[in-house]
Amino acid sequence: MKILQLHADYIEYEPIRREIEAAEEAEQRTYRFEDIVVLFTAVEEGDNEGVVSQAVTSTNEALRNLGADKILIYPYAHLSSNLAPPTQALKLIKKMVEDFTSLGVKVSQAPFGWNKAFNIKVKGHPLAEQSRSIKAASTSEAVPQAIKAEEKLVSRWYIVDAEGNLIPVDKFDFTDHKQLKQLTDYEVAKSRAVQQEPPHVELMSRLGLVGYEPGSDVGNLRFYPKGRLVKALLERYVSQMVHEYGGVEVETPIMYDLKHPALSDYLNRFPARQYIVRSEGKDLFLRFSACFGQFLIAKDAQISYKHLPLRLYELTRYSFRREKSGELVGLRRLRAFTMPDCHAFCRDLDQAKVEAVERFKLSMKVLAGIGLTKDDYELAIRATEDFYNENKQFITELVRILGKPALLEMWSERFFYFVFKWEFNFIDNLSKASALSTDQIDVENAKRYGIQYMAEDGVMKYPLILHNSPSGAIERCIYVLLEKAYRVAQKGETPTLPVWLSPTQVRFIPTVGRYIEDTLALAVNMSKCCVRCDVDDREETVQKRVRDAEKEWVPYIVVYGEKEATSNTLLVRDRVGRTVKQMSVEELLTLIRNQTEGKPFLPLPLPTLLSQRPYFT
């Protein structure tokens, strides 16, 4: 598919005569559209609905960057010499109209199959003229055998409660478990495509955290200074928690030889699509996790039973998965993401189950520190029938620790390299489920990679391997926090980020210019105590500057005037608590220390004075 995208002040066109028998019905008059993005579109041989999805997704990103919400699809065969048959072309044009409409875009279409006269005035900005060539997936996308197996997978679905009862989903009473019902419906339907924009997308842009990157592949985002701060703090926090648990940190490459025997075999056992890179006669694939590098390290290590469980850890920047374009929106699902990945090598199943319980508790603790309670997510468990029947007590223990029922997907046979997996799933405001923390019991890869340990009897044995991410992708954690904040706002409460993640924790607003130096000195001194403070010195009214701080979700706001300058006390506005309280500087520092205890700290990501800051959006 070829698209010439023009951002126009206006376009006028008039259908003159039919060019093909399959031409649509059209009134022969002049049509005019103003302030419109025009998509001159040629559908090519081999195009399919996947190409349409890519075109819609990339165009929708461009519309956000342009601040536009109206498009005109203008069939224009002259862009290509390799055109699809008219009936197929018209079908895909109509599919584009349908998909844009479902995203809330105001879409019009010029009639297909007509010779038309047109006049257009294109705007003069740098992004006004863009072209795209979109092709159906080719050999640059590797589709593992596990993907094909997953498509044929037949599952039985149950609810497991804290007493170990196994209840078919159609027999379970979901009255008091709305989110569990949403997770069940989502998983059983296996529909991952997103038909409309989730609320966090608007928030990530408005708060100046994250933006779409028009210069990259779909599913790759850019992080502005505030967003990079939030992401870096989450990375440090999760790594800190894994270190305390006993994780041994390593670093491994991001690409591997597609023909390496162990790697290629494992590649086909993992249900994810890969990027392929050609270099010096080799096909290399970009890693989708830290498994490859950690397994190759473990293979070359000398390991005794005394060393087990051995916990290797890496925070991957980045892992890559070539997700379907229709599933990519905002921070929920990306093609390049940051994944904390911790593998535990265990002697046997008994040790693996003990370790899995410890990691289950670790994951709950990590999510709590990020700002999520167990009411914010649901547990999904996946297991083979044999594993479930032989380990019911272990599975029930996990459900009991969480304290509420879980969804169980049971397989009659093993399709993947694991026999057991659990996930904590967040249900967003579109009722879509997204996995956060997860762990798996892997029974294949130790032998596949030649990973062995010396047992007590002097015999070399293969360990079991646990695959844990205690938080899930870091970008997805930000998505969850923003979706949760939107949900809070819908209830009439104050949306916010946890104080330790707030880019600005305290904002000083001097009432007049002569107090700028005083507030700047306060901000600098408090920053030395690990509190991020800034000063709004802009020439705006106090009321507007307070409103702007509220819109930026600054948790504590201090208006500083003559009284504060002479009394050595501050009138602190607590944005979330919706209170105003007189406090000393030390009392304010103590309040923030109590809310950020045990969390990492990074300094302010932008200049302290707001007048010196550029705006990123």
N, C-alpha and C positions, 0 to 999 in steps of 0.2 A: 504494500500500500504506500502510495506517495501522497504526502500532504504538504501544501503550501499554505502556511498560516499567516494571515495579515490582520493586524489590529487596525481597524478603519474608523475614520470619522463617520463615513457612510458608504453604502453600496446601493446602487440601483441596477436592477436587471429586468429584462423583458423576454419571455419565451417567444421565439420567432416561428419555428417550425419543428415538427417531430423529425428525429433522425433515425429512429429504430421503431420497429413494431411494438416492442416492450415498453415504449415511453409511457410515463405516468400521465394521468389526466391533469391538465393545468389550464388556468384561465390566462388568456393572452392579454395581459395588461402590465403596467409598470409596478414593480415591487420595490420598496425602499426600506432600508434598515439603517439606523443610526447608532453610533458608538457600539460597534459590533466586532467580534472576532470572526473572520471569514476563513473557513477551511476548504480550500480548493482540493478536492479529493479524487484520486484515481485508484480504483480497486484492481489489483493485479492477479494474474494467474497464480493459484496456490494459496491465496489469502484465505483465512478462516476466522472463526469467532475469537480465537486466541489473538490474532492480529488486531481485531477490533478492540479487544480488551486492552491491549497495549496502547493502541492509539487513543482510546478514551482516557486511560490513566495518565499518559504523558501530557495530553491536552489539558486535562483537568488541573494538573500541576502548573502548566503554563498560565492557565486562567487565574490561578491564585497569585502568581507573580505579577500578572498584569492588573490585578484588581478588577477583573471583568467577570461577568456572569451570563453573557449572551453570546451565542454562536450561530452562524449560518453555515450549514454543510452544503457545499456547492459542488456537485459532481462535475469533474473536469478531466475528461479522458486524455487531454493533451499532455499530461505530466508523465505518461508512460507509453512505451511501445509494446508492453507485455500485459495487455488488459485481460481481466477475467471475463467469462461469458456474461452478457447483460443480466440474465436472471440471477446469477450468483452475486454480481456486483450490486444489484438493487437490494437483494436480501441482506447483504452486509451493511449497506448504507442505512437501511431501516433498523438494523441491529444497533448501529451507532446512535441513531436518534433515540432508541429505547434506552440504551445504557446511559447516555447523557441525561435524559429526563429523570431516570431513577436516582441520579446524583444531585438533582435539584438545579441543573443547568437549564437556562431558558434556551431551547434549541429550535431552530427553524431549518427547513431544507428546501433548496431550489429543486425544481422538478427534474427528474432523471430522464435522459434520453432525448432532450431538446437541444436545438441550437438556440443560444441565448445571446442577446446583446447586453453588455453591462458597463457601468461607470463606477469607479471606486476611488476614494481618497484615503490613502494610508497615512496613519499618524507618523510623526517623525522621530519617535523615541527609539533607542537601540534595540528593544525587543519587539518592535512592531512587525518585523518581517522575519519569519523562521520557516525552515523546511525540515521535513522528517521523512525518512524511508524506513518502513517497518516491515519485517519479514517474519514468516512463520518460523517456529523454533527449528533449529538445525543441529548439526553435530556439536555446536558450541554449548549445548545443554545435554549433559549426561543424565539419562533416566535409569536409575539402578533397578535391578530385579525386585528389590524390596518394594518399590513404588508399585510395580505391576502386581506383586503379590497382595499388597494392601488393598488395591482396587477390587480384588476378588475375595478379600477377607470376609468371612461370615462370623459374626460375633453374637454372643448371647449377653444380654444386659440385665444386671441385677442391682439392687441396693443392699449394701451390707451395713447393719447397725452395730452399736457398741457391744451388743450381746452376742454377736456373731451370726445373727439370723440372715439368711440369704433370701431376698424377696424379689421376684421378677418385677421389672419396672412398671409393667401394666397393672400390678397388684398393689403397688406401694401408695400410701396416702401422702401426697406432697403438700398438703394444706399448710403445714408450718415450715415448709422447705422450698420456698419460691426459687431461690438461686440454684438449688440442686435440680429442680425441675428444668430450669433453663439450660443447665449443663447437660442434662440427660437428652433433652430435645436436640441440642446442638450436636452432641456426639453421635447420636443415633442417625441423624440426618446427614452428617459428614459434609455439610455445606459450609465452605470456608470463605466464599466470595463475599465482599462487602458491597452492598448496593447503595449506601449513602455514607456521608462523611461523619465519623464519630466526633463527639464534642471536644475531645482533647486536641484535635487538630487546630481548631480556632484558638484554644487556650495556649498551645505551645508557641503560636505565632504572636498572639497579643501580648504575652508575657516576655517576648524577646528571647525565647529559649532555643527554639529549633526552627529550621526552615527547609523547604524542598530545594533540591539542587538541580536546576534546569540543565546544568552542564554535565550531568552524570547520568548513569543508568537509573531507571525507576527503582525505588526501594533503597536509595542511598541519600542520606540527609546531611545537612550541615548544621553544626552546633555553634551558636553565637556565644559570646563570653559568659553570659549568665547560664546558658544551657550547658556549656562545657564545665562550669563550676559544679553544677548539680551532678552531672555525670561523673566527674572526677571524684567527688565526695562519696558517691555511691560505690564506685570502684574501690576506693580505699577502705570503705567500711566493710564491704563484703570480704575483701582480701584479709582485713584485720581479723574478722570472725573465723575465717578458714585457718589462719595461722594459729589462733588460740585453740582451735579444735585439733591441730596437729598436722595441718597440711604443709608439705614440703614444696616450695615454689620452684618451678622451672620455666624455661622459655623455649619454644619450638618454632620451626618454620611455618609459613602460611601456605606453601604449595608442595605437592608431592608427586612422584612419578606414577602415572596412571597404570603402568604395566608392572609395577612392583607387585610380586605375587600375593603377599599378605594384604597390601593396601587395596589392590583391585578387588580381591575377594570380599573384604570388609565393606568396600564401597557399595557393592551390590547387595549388602545385607542391611544397609541403612536407608530408611525411607525419606530421602531428601534428594533434590536435584542439585547438580554441581555445575560450577563454572570450569571450563577447560581452557588452558593456556598452552600455546605451542611455543617451544623454545629449543633451539639447537637440535632439531629432529626428534624431540620428545614431546609427548602430551602430558602436561602437568595439570592436576586439579587443585583448585583452591580449597583449603580445608573447611569442613562444615562444623568442626569441633576440635578440641585439643587431643582427641583420642590417639590419632596417628603418632604424633610426636611423643606423647607420654608412653605409649606402648613400645615404641622403638627404644626409648630410654630404658624402660623396665627390662626389655629383652637383653640389653647389654649389661645390666647391673647384676652383681652377685648378691643374691637374696637368700636369707635363711628364714626358717619358720619363726625365729626370734624377732625378725624385723616386721612381721605381719601383725596387724594390717599396715601396709605401706600406703601412705596417702600422698599422691602427687597432685600438684595444683598448678593451674595456669589461668590467668585472666587473658583471654584471647582478644587482641585487637588486630585483626578482626576474624570472625568466622563468617563463611559465605554460604548462602543457599539460594539457588535460583528459583525463588518462590514464583508462583503464577501471578501475573500482573494484576489480575482482578482481586487478589487477596492482599495487595500491598496498599496500605493507607496509613499515613501518619507514622506513629512510633509503634504501632501494634505488631506489625510484621514487616521485617526488612530483609534485604538481600545481603547486607553487610552489617554485622552486629557484634557487640562486646559480650562475651559469655564467660562467666566464672565457671571453670570446669575442674572438678576434683574427682580423681579415680582412687578407689581403695582396693588394694590387692589383698585378698583374704585366703586363709588356709583351706576353708571348707564352707559348706552352707551354714553350719551353726555359727561360725564366726561372722559370716556375711550377714546373717540376720541380726545379730547383736549390733554390728556396725551400722546396718541400715536403720535400726531404731535410733541410734545416736545421731545419725545424719538427719533423720526425720525431725527430731527435736531441734537440731541446729538450724534447719531450714525455717521452722516456726519462729525461732528466736531472731533469725536474720530478718524475716518479713516484719516481725513486730518492731524491730529497730528502724526499719525503713518507714514505718507508719501504718502498717496494716494489722488489723486484728483478725482472728480466725473467722469472724463473721464476714470478712471481706473476700474470702475465697472458699472453694469447695474442693474436696479430695476426689480424684479419679484414680482407680486402681485397674491395672491390666495384667492378666495372668493366664497361663495355660491351665486347662482343667486339671491336669496332673499336679501342677505346682499348688494350685488352690487346695485340692483335696488333701495333700500331704502337709500343708502349712497353714491351715485355717487359724490356728492360735496366733501365729505371727501376724497375719493380716488383720485379725480382730484387734490385736494389741495396737496397731497403728490407728485404727478407727477409734479405739477407746482413748488414745492420747489426744487426738483431735477433738473428741467429745461430741461428734455429730455424725450422722450417716454419710456414707460415701457411695459413689457410683462404681460398679465393678463391670469391666468388660472381660468376658471369658472366651478363650479360644480353645477349640477342640485339639489343635495341634500348634506347634511352634513355627511361626513364620519368620521371626527375626532372630537376632543373636541373643536376645534376653528372654527369660522365662517369666519375669516379673518386673513391673514398673509402677511407680506411683507419681502423681503430679498434683500440685496445688493450682487450681484454675480460678482466675478472676473473671467474673461475668460483667461485661461493660454495659454502657447505656443503650447499646443496640442489641443486647442479649447475645453477644458473641463471647465465646469462652477463649481465654488465652492462658497457656500454661506458664507458670512462674517456676517455683522450685520443682525439682524432679530427681528421681533416683531409679536405677535399674540394676538387676542382677544378671550379669553377662556370663553365659556358660560356654561361649565359643572362642573368644578372641585371645585368651592366654595360649591356647594350643595353636591358633592361626599364626600368632606372632612369635611363637617359641619362647614365651615368658615362663620361667620355671623358678622354683625355690627349693632349697635343700630341707627336706622334712627331718623330724627327730630321728628316724631310722636310717638316715643317710641316703634315702632315695629321692631323686629329683621328681617333683610333682608340679602340676599346673594349678595355679590359684584361680579362684573366682574373682571377677572384677565388678566393682560397683561404679556406676557412672552418675555422679551427683553434681547438679548445679544448685547451690543453696538459695539462689534468688531468681534464677532464670536470667535472660538477657538484661543487661543494665538499661538499655533503651526502653525495654518493655516495663521496667519498674517505673520509669518516668511516666509512661503512658498510663499505668495503673493509678499513680498518684493524681494525675490530672483528671482522669475519668472519675475517680472517687471525689475529688474536689467539686467537679460539676454536679455530681449526685447530691453532695452536701448543699450546694447552692440551690438546687431544685427544691429542697426541703425548707428553704428560707433561712438557712444558716450561712455562716461565713466561710467561703472556700479559701483554702490556704495550703501551703506546703509545710512540712515539719520545720520548726525553727532552725534546726541544724542544717537544713538544705536551702533555706531562704537566702537568695543571693545578697540581699541587704537585710540585716536583722534589726538594725535601729536606724531610723532616718531623723536627722535634725533639720528643723525648718526655722531659720532665723526670721524674726518678724521684720527686721530692717537690716540694711547693709552693714551697720556697725557691729552686728553680732556674728557676722560670718567667721571672723577670726576666732572668736570664743568657741563656736560650735565645731569649727575645724580642729581646734586643739582637743576638744572633748572626743571627737571621732578618732583622732590619731591615738590618744591615750587609751581609749577603750579597745581599739584594734590591737594594741599590744597585749591586751588580756583575752585575745582570741574571740573578739566579737566584731562582726562586719558592720561598720557604720559608714554612712555617707551624709552629705550636706546638700540640701536643695537650695542653692544660692541663686536660682533663676529669678528674673524680674517678673514674677507672677504674684497674684494675690495669695495670701496665706491659705484661704479656703481652697483655691485651685491646687496648690501644692499638696495640701492634705488629701484632696480627692485623688490626685495622681499617685500618691503613696499607697492609698487604699487599692487603687486599680493594679498596682504592681505587687500587691499582697505582702507589703512590708509589715511584719508582725507588730513592731513597736515604733510609734511616731511621737517625736518630742517637738512641740512648738516652743521656741526659745526666744524670750523677750526680756524686758527689763526686770521682771520679777525673778526669773530664773538666774539672771546675771548677778543679782544682789543677794539671793537667798541660798545659793549653792544647793538647791533642790530642783528637780525636774518634774514637769507635769507630763506623765507618760500615758499615751493613748494605746490601750491594748486592743488591737484590731479584731482579734478573734473573740476575746472576752467581752468586747464592746463596753469597756469601762475606761475611765480616766482616773489615774491615781498619782498622788504626789509621792515621789521616791527620790532617794539620794542616788548618786552615780553607783555607789557600791551595792545598793539594794537592786538596782537594775542589772548590774553585772551578775549578782548572785542568782537572780531570777533566770537569766539566760543560761548561766552555767548549769543550773539544775535541769534545764530542758535539753541541753546538749551534752550532758555527761556521758563519757564513753564513746563519743562520736568523733570522727576526724574533723580537722579544721583546715580551711584554706582562706587566704586573704581575699578581700574585695576584688572582683574580676575587672572592675572599671575604675576610672578616676574617682576620687572621693567627692569632688565637686561636680554636681549634675550639669553645670554650665559647660563643663569640659568634655562631656560624653557625646559620642555619636549615637545615633539610634539604629539599632539592628532589628529588622522585621522583614 
